[in-house]
């Protein structure tokens, strides 16, 4: 058997024997869902609590062959017992840890369920809150299995679910019409949430108490679900870490043109949408996925070339208009950013010898690094915008050792800061339910920064993108429970999540009162700062993320704020 495209005989025998042993064991946890019976396994939390795990459960049919570029289709029932001890494949996308090598398969629409308790045969009794995690990865990479519940379920009775969804071009291509409206990756997430509604009781979960969480692109996904007409009634609370639908990288421009370009590169006709889609279905999935690199002109930037966009046509639209025009569902929301979000990006540029390139080609490369290349309202202003940004953050200086903090601030503000806080204010203004916000400023023994250079990071220094999640969900290579101070932070962060999941309000366990974001957008932005000393400080900021500066720039993404009337007539989708 061809090992490249199939399963070797030895591996097949291994999986079969493992399946036989798993399903024949007397203590094997078994669950019956709508599609059939599932046999799972066991895992342990960091303090040794035994939990049931069911991995690689299909929630939709494989989106392959004629189903490629189609909305997710219902999963087909199976005979016998499904072996849920092996994770399903990741969706096709680049692996950041292996120099952007393409990993995964197209057959990837799987989810994982962990539960501390299983109901009795008649499914009666107490049902637990459900926590659904949507992974990040710029909408082009990642998988659900990378985030485990070993911290969250150590002392909490929750049912935890992580999901996969189609990524990059395979998940977000669009022809701008009814042939391929787009957003299939987001519709995969909706299908997973619907599967949870229909089946989670079998695992002891309460479908009427579902909290969706996400990091980075996962957080933006959560925000999209808060406003999408397709996601109504599928969850009751939301947690967003370092991302929102208002982030420049969360909304993708020119998707139809990009899709046509991919078709042209792969030798497909581009005269009409039907021919584009039919031809692309005949091309290898890896070849389609690899073409993302053509939309990253400098140092893998912009880092999210394919993602959610407006659906102009289609029977059921996930995103019918721009996010700012949609009213969020009225449920409690918890949001956050880290203290130095942009540091990991800045360090990557430094270690890729990009500082001199950027200094010498500022006007050319900055629009790619900060991803405003497609949103300049007037091309004649390209150089002026770049110089205005440089003057605001650097004055008459260049990027150097003395101005690294300026560089980090610029990337942090642009990529996360003002867009996440503005989303929080927008949700709070529209709803009666509270929106809570915090800035994570604790630096422990581990950090994403150390993946670039272990010598560049030390405890108590900077707190970059993704550094908060490691105290809530277990990630490979981040054993933060191996020391007393970080273990204390695990308990603090898990308590914040757990109390919010249960009650819709986070508990910080001391005399400080966590004030929600004001419902008046004219008020200063309110949030809690989590410090290096693991204390909580109430803060107010009238210009979080330097929003006033960014909103003055002639970029069409600030669509309803400062763009001239003649520019507003331009269709953003085009």
Protein Blocks (a to p, Z undefined) as FASTA:
>chain_A
ZZklmccfklmmmmmmmmmmmmmpmklccdddfkbccdddddddfkopacdddehiafbd
cdehjlgoiacddddddehjddfkbccdddddddfklgoiaedjfblcccddddfbdcdf
kopajdddddddddehehpgccfklpccklmmmmpccddddddddehjllmgcehiakln
gjklmmmmmmmmmmmmmmmmmnopafklccdddehjlmmmmmmmmmgmklgoiafbdcde
hiafkbmklpcghklmmmmmmmmmnopafkbmklmmmmmmmpcfklmmmmmmmmmmgghi
afblbccdddfbdjbdfblbcfklpccddddddddddfklmlmmmmmmmmnopmmmmmmm
mmmmmmmmnopmlmcfblklmmmmmmmmmmmmnomaccdfklmmmmmmmmmmmmmmmmmm
mmmmmmmmmpmbdcdddddfbdcfbdfklmmommlpcehiacdehklmmmmbccehiafk
lpfklmmmmmmmmmmmmmmmmnopacehiabdcddddfbfkbccddddddfkopacdddd
fbgghlmmmmmpccfklmmlmgcfklmmpcfkZZ
